[in-house]
Amino acid sequence: MQYQQKRKFSRMVSVGAYIALIAYFVISTLSQTYAEVGSLVIIGIKCFPLLGFGLAMYKQHLRQMAWMCFVLLIYFTIEIMYVPINGALGALIITLLYTSTMLHIRWHNRAHEEANRLTSIDQK
């Protein structure tokens, strides 16, 4: 499989995992009751940092996608602490998003290098 195909596949997986993670946060928050604070506030706290990277996912800004992976490490740490209570689904979605995004960045760069190498060979 060439890097261009790998890049497209990893992009589809990362976008799907991104949407699944936001949906997971919304559904898990709505399934619990919060006495002092409304559920919308908790959803905002959980999802706001991730929603900032939505445009980067859409336009494939590789540097911002890499920063999203750093932010995902914080989410992963929090989800691992709550695995005995909530289960491992959140941690698995975060792991899938992190891995597919990092592979997308790597394969995007490799595909770009491969295209540049082929164009330089054609010009000679």
N, C-alpha and C positions, 0 to 999 in steps of 0.2 A: 504494500500500500504506500502510495506516495505521500509526501508531507502535506500537500494541498488537500487530499482526501481526509487525512488524519485531522487536519486543522478544522475542516468543516464538521466532522463528526464530533470532535471535542467541543466545538462551539455549541452544537445542538444539545449536547449533554449538559454543558455548563449553564446554558440559558434555562433548560428544564429544571435543573437542580436549584437555580436561583429562584425561580417561581415557586418551586416546591418548598423551599426553605421559608419564604415569606408566608406562604399558605399554612405551613406547619406552625409558625409562630402565631398567626391569627387564630387558627383553630384551637391550638393548645391553650391560648389565653382565654378564648370565649368559653371553653369547657370548664374552666375554674371560676370560682366566685371570689371577688375581692371586695371586702367590706368598706375600707376607707377610701380607696381610689377606684375610679371607674375603669372598666376593661379597655376603653379606648385609649386611656393614658398609658396603660401597660403595653398595649399594642404599639403605640407611638414610640415608646422607649425602646422596645425590642426591634422594631422595623425601621425606624428613622435612619440609623447609620447605614443600613443596607440599601435603602431606597436612594440614597445619595449616589450609589454606584450603578443605578439602573441605566443611566445614559451611557456610562462607560461600557456596560455590557452590550448595549444596543449599537453603539458606534465602534466597538472594538478598540477602545483606547487601552493599549497594552500596559502602560505604566499605571493607570488608575485601576486596572484589573489586578495588577500585582499588589497594589495597596489594599484592595479589597481582600486579598488572601491574607494579608497581615491582620486585618480586622477580623477575619474569620477565625483566626487563632484564639482571639478573646472569646468569641462565641463558643468555640469548641471547648475551651477550658470550662466555661460556665455549664455547658451541656453535660460534660463528663461528670461534674459534681452532682448533677441531678439525675444521672442514669438510674440509680436505685429507685427513685421516685417516679420519674416520667418514662423510663425506658430509653433505649438506645437509638430510636428513630431519628431524633434531631441530630445526634452526633454522626450518624451515618450519612444524612443528607449534607451536613457541613463537610464531611470528609470527601464525599462525591463532588461537591462544588469546588472545594479547594484543589483536588487532584485534577479535575477536568479543566479548570481554569489555568492552572500552571502548565499543563500539557498543551493547552491551546496557545499560550504565549510562546512556549518553546517551539512548537511545530509551525506557528506563524512565522517566527524568525527564520527557521530552517527553510521553509518554503520560499521566503523572500530571498535568502542567500542562494538557493538553488536556481531561482528565476534570474537573478543577477549573473550567476555563473554561466547559465545557458545563453544569456544575451551577449555576454562578453566573448563566448566562443563563436557565436554567430557573426559578430562584428569582425573577427579576425579573418 
